[in-house]
Amino acid sequence: MELPLEYSSKELTYVADLLKGYGTFYVPDIDEYFYHNIMKINDAPHALDQFIQRYNNGEIKCPYKYEDYINNDDMQATVKGMGMDPDSFYLLVMFCYDFSYITCKQASMTIIPQKEIEKLIMLMPDDKVSKMELTIKTEKGCKTIKDSLTVWQILNCLKEKFGDNIGKTQKSYPLKLEDAQYVLHKYQESNSVLIWYFATYMNEFFRLNPKFHGKSKKGETVSYNKRLLISRLVYYTKMSTNKSFLYSPETLNGYLKQYKNKPIRENNLSSYD
């Protein structure tokens, strides 16, 4: 593979296909086009540029190195037999791994729309002694805080953090950095969810590119099962050390079934925003 990668590198075709997804849609109010893809990345060209920089700078920490991949005869027989370019496919694997890892294992930025914060701050009384209650509901349960001073302190913290922007005009769509406050927090998923993300993105690539398939010949031992190929990549990238991923897609199928109703979380980190 010719390095460093450039935006025009032909080896980036498969990554670009996944990022383009279903194509673009136009938002006339702001005269901009956005991409409709499974990763929920609106600016696909920018994301591709970010991937190029991360790959060239050695920032993608995948254990499955190019030399290991290109020298794996079984892997190469499968990839080539399905009509795919080996270098382009490797970069696709690196992108899916990197994007999945960042989504699952690193801090994320949560958008806090200004109007919602304003509604809370406007409820704040003029003094600490007024009667106040605050009820919070989450998936873990419900809690009502009846201590007025505690509620006042919470509201006061919000006012100190966000109060300067009260009353400023907010655009309704799309939400950009200048239109909202952002909070950085840790959000880590399990390895099983990481595998699900990776497999989901790889499956989506094959769904978008049905032309890539292979047909076994009589006496040939090469597998062209796409799900088994993805399963083997889970093992080679060390997302799992379970060797069952090497021999059958059944373990991976179990992960996909387990999380089939899980929504794909938007990744709004600077790495691929």
N, C-alpha and C positions, 0 to 999 in steps of 0.2 A: 504494500500500500504506500502510495506517495504521500509523504508528510513534509511540512505541516498541511493540515486540511485548510482549504479555502472555500468560500461560499459557493464557488462554481465547481467544486470537486464532484465528479460524477459518482463517486462512492457514497455521496450523501442522499442519493435518490430515494432510498427506502425510508430514511428518516423523514425526508420532506413529504413523502406520500402519507405517512402516518400523521404528520402535523397538519397537512392540508385537509385530511379527513373527508368530510362530506362536501367541502367547498366553502365558499364565502357567502356572507349575507351583508346587506347594505343597510346602514342606519342613516336615513336622510337628514335627521335633525343635526347631526354633527359631521355629515359628509365623510363618513369613514366606512371601510370594509373590515369585517371581522371573520375569523375562521371558525368553522364549526367542526370540532374534532372531539374525540373521546376524552382527551386530557383536559378539556375546557381551557385551552390556551387560545386567547383571541388573536394575539400577534404572533403568528407562526414564523414569519421571517426573522423576527427578533429572537425567538426561542431557538431557531436553528443556529443563528449566530452565537448565542450563548453556549450551545452545545459544542460548537467548533472551538470556541475559546477554552472551554473546560477540558476538552479532549487534548488540544494542543499543549495546554499547560500541565497536563498530568493530574488534573483535579478529580478525575473519575476513579474511584478506589475499588473498582471491580477486580476480584482475584483472578478472573479468567482472562489471561493475557493473550494478545494477538498471536504470539508464537505458539502457545498451547493450542489455540483454536485452529490455526492454519496447518499444524502438524498432526492433527487428529484425523486420521484417514477415514474413519467411519463418519465423522461429522462432515468432512468435505464431500464424501460420496453422496450423502443425503442432500446437502445444500446444492451441489451441482446437479444432482439427479432431478431435483425439483425445478431446475431452470433458473436458479438464483445466482447472483454474483457473490462470491465469498466475502470480499471486502465490504461490499454494501450491506450484506447481512450482518457481518460482525459489528459494524457501526450502529445498525438498528438495535442489536442486542445491548450494546453499550448505552444507547440512549434510553431504552426501556428500563434497563437496570438503574441508571443514574436518576432518571426522573421518578421512578418508583421509590428509590431509596430516599431521595430528598423529601418526597411527599410523606413518607412513613416515619423517618428517623431524625429529621432535623426540625428546628424551630420553625414555626409558621407565623404569618402575620394575619391577624383577624381584623376585618374591617368593622369599625364602629360608626355607623351612620350618625351624622351630627344631629339630625332631627330627633332621633330616639334618645340621645343624651339630653337634649334640650328639655324634653318632656319630663325627665326625672328631675333635672335641676330646678325647673319652674315649680315643682312641688315643695321645694325647700322653704320652710317657714323662716320668719325673721329672727327667731330666737331658738335657743337649744331646749327650752323647757316645754315647748308646744308638744302636744301628744302626737306621736308618730308610730307607724308600723310599716314594716317592709316584708313582703312575702316573695320568696324565690322558689321557682319550680324548675327542677332539672330531671334528667333521666334517673338520677340517684334518689330522688325524693322531693319533699317539699319542706321548707323551713320558713317560719314566721318570726321575725325579730321584733319584739315588742318593747325593747328598751329604747326610749326616744333619743337618748344621747348617742347610742351606737348608730342609729339610723341617720342622725344629723351628721355624724362624722363621715359616714359613707357618702352622703350627698355632698358634703363640703369637699371631700377629696375629688369627686367628679367635677365640681364647680371650679376648683383650682386647676385641674388638668384640662378641662374642655370649655370652661366658661367664657373665655375670651372670644370664642367663635359664635356665641349665641346670636341669632338673628341674621347671620351672614347668608347670602343666597347660595343655595345648593342646587346643583344640576341633578336631575332624576336619573339619567342614564347616558353613558355608562359611568360607573363610579370610579373615579381616578384618585390618585394620591392627594391632589390639591383639594378634592371635594370631601374628604373624610379623614377621621383620625384613625391611626393604626396602632395596634397593640401587639408586641412581640411576645410569644409564649411558646413553651415546649408542648409539642403534640406528637407522641410517639405511638406507633402501631406495633403490633406483634409481627414476628417473622412470617407467620401464616398469612397475614394480611399483605405483607410485602410480596410474597409469592403470588397471591391473588392479583395484586396490581400488575406485576410483571407479566403474568400469563394473560391477563385481560388485554393489555396493550399489544402483546405479540399476536393474540388471536385476532384482534382488530386489524392488524396489518394484513394477515392472511385473508380476512373477510373482504378487505378493500382490494386485494390482489389475488383473485381466484385463479389467475393464470399460472401461479406457482404451485405446481403439484407434480408428483412423479408416479410412474406406473412400473411396478415390479415386473421384471422379466423372469422367465422360467429358470429356476436354479439360483436366482440372485438373492442375497441375504440382506441387502440394503433396505432399510425401512423408510418409507415416504409418508409416514403418519405424522401429520403436523402437530398433533397434541403430544405425541411421544417426543418429537424434536424439542418442543418447548419444555417438556418435562426434564429432558436431559440437560437442557441449559440451566434449569433451576439447580441441578446438582453441580454442574461445572462452575457456575458462578458462586457456589458455596452459600446460596440462600438456604440450602438444606444439606445436611450430611447423610440423609437417608438414601441409601443406594437403590431403594425401590424406584426412585425417580428415573433411574437409568434404564430399567427393563420394561416398564409398563407405564401407560398414562393414567392408570387407575387412581394412584395417590393424588396426582394433580387434579383429576376430575373431582375428587372428594373436596379439595379446597375450593374449586370453582362452584360446586354445588352449595357448599357451606355459606359462601358469601355472595350468592347470586343476586340477592336483593339489597346488597350494600351499595349505597350511592358512591360514586367516584368523587372524592374530595378535591375541590379546586386547590391547586398549588399556586399561591400568590407570593412565593419567595422571590427574591431578586435574581436568583440563579436562572429562572425561566419565566419571569413575569413579562 
